[in-house]
Amino acid sequence: MRRRAVPAALAASALLFTAGCSSDDGGSSGGASASPGRSAARGSSSPAAEETPPAKGTVEVVRTVAEGLDSPWGVVQLPEGGLLVASRDEGTITLVDEDSGDLTGLGEVPGVSAAGEGGLLGLALSPDYASDRMVYAYFTSASDNRIVRMIYDPKRSPGDQLGAPDTLFKGIPKGMIHNGGRIAFGPDGMLYAGTGESGDRGLSQDKGSLGGKILRLTPEGEPAPGNPFPDSPVYSYGHRNVQGLAWDAKQRLFAAEFGQNTWDELNAIEPGANYGWPQAEGESDDTRYENPIAQWHTDEASPSGIAYAEGSVWMAGLRGQRLWRIPLTGTEASADPQSFLDEKYGRLRTVVAAGGDRLWVTTSNTDGRGAPKEGDDRILELKVS
């Protein structure tokens, strides 16, 4: 369903879901005339009052949590303290002490084949982590992209704390570009995965393909109950390369998507909806496709990770080398997106909600496309509003 514009102070009362993606650095900036980072008009069928965050926010860099990381990609916080960080290119997982910044190598994940934009990508913790100690990972193998899970046992000696990976889901198309890779458990206890079309555009519109999709799976890797297409893991389609997934306080899903040459996107994901690629990039008048909540020129964003905090989605920009704040009322952008950290830390890859008004943000300067400085790559702790 294509939603029409409503005033920014109004919001959707229906429970909706959201997503988006582009190649790691997008293409050259397109010639569209819209202003940078402008919001796309988007409405709801049943508006209701919902608290609106301030139009302008703030960001304070509290500290550098850790330095010396190699091509960090997925990041998860352990309930007992510490962060697990995946190295895309090395195929390893590192434990970061969030207080001291000390790094402890936990070992290499077997089967990872790193090349181009592929490698060890997203991480997620089992909803039952306290009892099963399961860590989920999305990675590129020699033949495909796949999702595995492994036991993390901190009582073992360093380097031997990860169990052998158990493959839960495989067959996601791989390529030198557009491998997707973000995974996250939703409020419903199901596992969501953002995939890319691996450079084969036609896969995005093919509901029989796993490429260019958001997938919804059970923790065991089966198509989740209630998915929009019978016996299929596909939750939404028409995506180019989804690397950002986050839910707001009312369990609505949002996703970031890389554009090609013109528009990067932040989308609100609805089950079964078509987000247009390759027929549409950014806003479209074609009612078959969902329009983004907000869009950016590719040289200002190239978005990877996102997180929700303080009433806004916070989006990391790779080529754009900045952090974007998109304040929300329901599934609408309530004000124009606002950028922070512009070119101060280089490429930004992952954003993790750290509780309350805090975020963790990783840089991505050692991935072969950045200009590493002393200390790169690093994790920053931010205070936001």
Buried (B, 14 or more C-beta within 10 A) or exposed (E): EBBEBBEBEBBBBBEBBBBBBBBBBBBEBBEBEBEBBBBBBBBBEEBEEBEBBEEEBBBEBEEBBBBEBBBBBBBBBBEEEBBBBBBBBBBBBBBBBBEEBEBBBBBBBEBBBBEBBBBBBBBBBBBEBEEEBBBBBBBBBEEBBBBBBBBBEEEBEEEEBBBEBEEBBBEBBBBEBBBBBBBBBBEBEBBBBBBBBBBBBEBBBBBEBBBBBBBBBBBEBEBBEEBBBEEBBBBBBBBBBBBBBBBBEBEBBBBBBBBBBBBBBBBBBBBBBBBBBBBBBBBBEEEEBBBBBBBBBBBBBBBBBBBBBBBBBBBBBBBBBBBBBBBBBBBBBBBBBBBBBEEEBBBBBBBBBBEEBBBBBBBBBBBEBBEBEEBBBBBBBBBBB
